[in-house]
Amino acid sequence: MPSLRDYRDRIKSVKSTRKITSAMKMVAASKLRRTQEQAQAAQPYAHAMAGMLARVSGNYNENSDNAPKLLVGTGKDEKHLLVVVTADRGLCAGFNAYIIKETLTQIADLESKGKEVSLICIGRKGFTALSRKHEEKIVHYFDDVLGRDRVEYAKSNKVAKMVLSMFDDGEFDVCSMVYNKFMSVLVQRPSVMQLIPFELEKTSEAEGASQESTRFEEETGYFYPYSYEPSEDEILNALLPRNVGVQIFSGLLDSAAGEQAARMTAMDNATRNAGDMINNLTLQYNRARQAYITKELIEIISGAEAL
């Protein structure tokens, strides 16, 4: 049976741990607010670019000889590149584990279809875990991209430049990013977003323009009267590489917010569990102390009666 000193030391240790987890929770909450504000500030630019690409590609002939490869791809589907986004640090519940599990699932699924898979790791946790089984597939590892305080576009742009350079060199046919999509403080959903060839989202604005264009062609027999200066080819060749960088940056912002939300939730649960453990240890300490007092009283009374 533990001594009273053992109980006191244990209670003191858990109280110290509770102070640490409580402080980490407050720090994570502060960083979460900043990362959410940064993600919200970047959304208008990303949405405007997606709308522009949707409008330009609406009248674009993808079968053209000059069609951008970033839009139509290489025509093959043999080599896949996965950009895996995890955190550099732990203590954020299953945030990193879910991404690693999803990546392993994607690798197994692609290899079962006879595809060749390569990896770019962003974040130390993902790199360490994936190196155990698929070290030969990792072509590059980026450290400290998410940053401790905020995500910088300059760092995420380095990832985009490497991806575009590898695509130009013919090292892959399809590129996808595996990351945690920030849904709410309690929910971060592992997601896979295809970057190359880029799949344009059907925004309401683009769908409206498409319907109007179809109606105009049916009524008049002419194409929708939109002209572009410069040409659609030049616009897409300029916007598509930049859009790849924007999509990567958006995914990193989601991951940064999700990491802080997961850490805040994990530290809140740890703080609550520490409080419950302190209560249980205090109860056990009081019971043990009472048992020791009772035992000493029995020994004193027994000694007095013996005399």
C-alpha positions, -999 to +999 in steps of 0.1 A: +000+000+000+014+034-009+025+057+019+011+091+026+042+107+012+037+088-021+002+101-023+013+137-016+041+135-043+016+120-068-009+148-062+017+174-065+029+159-098-006+158-113-012+194-102+019+205-120+008+186-151-026+203-149-010+237-149+009+228-180-021+215-199-042+245-189-015+269-201-012+249-234-050+251-239-050+289-235-020+292-259-038+270-285-070+290-282-051+322-289-033+307-319-066+292-332-082+326-333-053+340-353-052+311-377-090+313-382-087+350-390-059+343-415-079+316-432-110+338-435-089+367-449-076+344-476-110+330-487-122+360-509-090+358-530-093+320-534-130+322-543-125+350-568-097+331-585-118+299-587-147+319-602-124+335-628-110+301-638-145+286-640-157+314-663-126+313-686-127+275-688-165+275-695-159+286-732-125+268-735-120+238-757-100+213-736-093+192-767-072+221-782-036+214-790-026+244-768-046+233-738-027+238-706-014+206-691-023+218-656-060+217-667-061+186-689-033+166-674-007+145-692-032+121-707-019+094-684-028+082-649+002+060-639+023+082-615+007+098-585+022+124-561+007+128-526+014+160-507+009+150-470+003+178-445+008+171-408+020+191-378+055+194-366+045+188-330+022+164-312-002+167-282-031+173-306-051+141-302-056+122-334-049+151-357-017+136-372-028+100-368-059+105-390-038+120-418-012+092-417-040+066-417-057+083-447-023+085-466-016+048-460-051+040-473-045+061-504-011+045-510-026+010-506-055+018-529-033+033-557-008+005-555-035-021-557-044-005-591-008-007-603+000+030-598+033+044-589+032+066-557+056+092-545+053+115-514+061+151-504+058+154-466+050+187-449+054+184-411+077+163-390+051+140-376+040+127-410+075+124-423+086+104-392+056+080-394+057+075-432+094+069-432+090+037-413+071+020-442+075+041-472+109+059-469+118+051-505+086+070-517+094+103-500+110+126-525+112+157-502+104+168-467+094+204-457+099+214-421+083+244-402+060+253-431+029+257-409+050+279-385+045+285-348+023+317-351+011+319-387+013+303-421+034+323-445+026+323-482+063+324-491+069+291-474+038+274-490+049+288-524+081+268-521+060+237-520+040+248-550+071+256-570+085+221-563+053+204-573+051+225-606+087+218-613+082+180-608+052+181-631+071+200-658+098+173-656+072+146-660+078+130-626+040+124-620+007+125-638-017+133-609-010+153-577-033+153-547-030+169-512-039+150-481-048+174-453-072+180-424-101+202-435-111+225-407-149+221-402-152+234-366-133+235-333-144+199-326-143+185-361-113+183-385-120+160-415-091+142-434-096+152-470-079+146-503-079+175-528-066+170-564-042+197-574-030+186-608-048+183-632-069+209-614-106+202-610-125+234-611-153+238-586-187+245-599-195+277-582-230+292-584-216+321-605-200+297-630-232+276-631-253+306-638-229+318-666-230+283-681-268+282-681-270+316-696-245+307-723-265+276-732-297+295-734-281+322-756-267+296-780-301+278-783-320+310-790-295+326-815-273+299-828-242+319-818-217+314-790-220+333-758-206+368-766-176+368-742-142+378-755-110+376-736-079+398-738-054+382-738-066+348-751-080+320-729-047+301-733-026+329-719-050+336-691-051+299-680-013+295-684-009+325-660-036+316-635-034+279-632+002+277-617-008+305-593-040+287-584-020+256-574-001+277-549-034+292-536-049+257-531-018+245-512-019+277-491-056+272-484-050+236-473-021+247-451-044+273-434-070+247-428-044+223-413-030+251-391-064+260-377-073+223-373-040+216-354-047+244-329-083+233-325-073+197-319-046+207-294-070+230-275-096+202-273-069+177-262-055+199-236-089+208-223-097+171-219-063+165-203-069+193-178-103+178-169-088+144-165-060+157-143-087+174-120-105+141-117-073+122-109-065+148-082-099+143-066-095+105-067-059+107-053-071+131-025-099+107-016-074+078-014-049+100+006-076+108+031-087+072+034-051+061+039-045+089+064-076+078+084-064+042+083-030+052+097-046+073+124-070+045+133-041+020+134-020+042+157-050+047+181-055+010+183-018+005+191-020+032+218-051+018+234-038-018+232-006-007+249-024+011+276-046-019+284-015-041+285-001-020+313 
